[in-house]
Amino acid sequence: MRHILSFCIALAVAGTGHAADAAAGRSKAAMCATCHGANGVSVTPDAPNLAGQPAQYLTGQLRNYRSGKRPHEVMAVVAKPLTDEDIENLAAWYSSLRIQVETP
């Protein structure tokens, strides 16, 4: 029983066995730059900033766009061909970007 528990814990910690690759995400993010900016800071008023967002949030939203659970005309087209690995890498890239907030 202890061996089974240890195995389950190891699987939970390891996840998919794939560590997200922020560098690969950065390359893939070129397609996002038109709306979300080269560094994840939006260049259009109707697109959110992605820089500094938590990876878990970004991953969930991209999967929701891909599945149609979160409808958006442009993002549905952009997210449809993304693999789980692409999504994890994009999330790793944008969450690795640091933003600074200044109080007015």
Beta strands, then each sheet from edge to edge (+ up, - down):
end
